[in-house]
């Protein structure tokens, strides 16, 4: 399990900064991390994401120390679990 940078900072009463992705774009993840952002948010409700895209994005983001959150397209437990199983650390319904 990777550290949840967002949770740690919030508990320490610090600000967190992130970027919303509506479509997968892995080359930008390294840039976002180097600019000092804390998280990447996957817009799964209005964006074009496959389960493979989510998994790949989580792997790349985690390699650069970013926490990944996502908005899910519906609140069915099976959908939420599919996102969590691929490495997402926070869910918005």
N, C-alpha and C positions, 0 to 999 in steps of 0.2 A: 504494500500500500504506500502510495506517495503522500508526502506531507500536504495538508490542505493549507496553503499559504493564506488564503482569505480568512479562514476560521481563526488561524493563529493571530493575524493582524487585528481582526475585530475584537478578539478576546483581550488584546493588548491596547485596545482603544485607539488604534491607528487607522488611517484612511487606506482604502484599497482602490486600485485602478485596474480597469480591464477593457477589453475590446469585444464587440459583438460580431460574430461571423454568421452571415446568412447563407453562405456557400463555403465549401471547403477550399482553402487556399494555403497549403502547407508552407510555401516559401515565405509568407508573411509572419509565420509564428516565431521564427528566430529573431526577426527584427523587433517584434513586439516584446519579446523577452529581454532583448538587449536595451530597449528603451526604458525598462524598469517596470513594466506592467506586471500585475499580480495574477490576473486570470484572463481566460478566454471563455467567452459565453457562446455556446452553440444555439442558434435560433432554429430549433427543431420544429416549431409550429408553422413558421412562415418561410423557412428556408428549404433548400433542396439538399437533403442529407440522406444517405443510405446508412445502414448499420456499419458497413465497412468504412465509410467516410468518418463516422464518429469514432470508431476504434483507432483508425490511423491518426486522426487529429489528436486524440488523447495521448497516443504513444509519443508523437512528436512534441506536443506541448509539455508533457511530463519530462521529457529529456532536457527541455530548456527551463525547467523549474516553474512552469505555469500550472495553476489549478484550473480545471475545466468544469464549468457549469453548463446546464442546458435547460432550455424551455422545451417541454415535450409536447407533441401534437395532441395528446389526450391524456387523461389521468387514469387510464386503466393500469392496474398493477403490472400487467405483463409488459406494457410499453415502458413504464418506468424502470423495470428490472432490465430490459434490453439495453437501455442507456447506461445504467449503473454497471452492468456486466461488461461493458466496453470501456469503462474507465472514467466516466463522468462522476464527479465528486459532489455535485450539488444539483438539485432539480427545482425548476419552477413549473407550476402547472398552469 
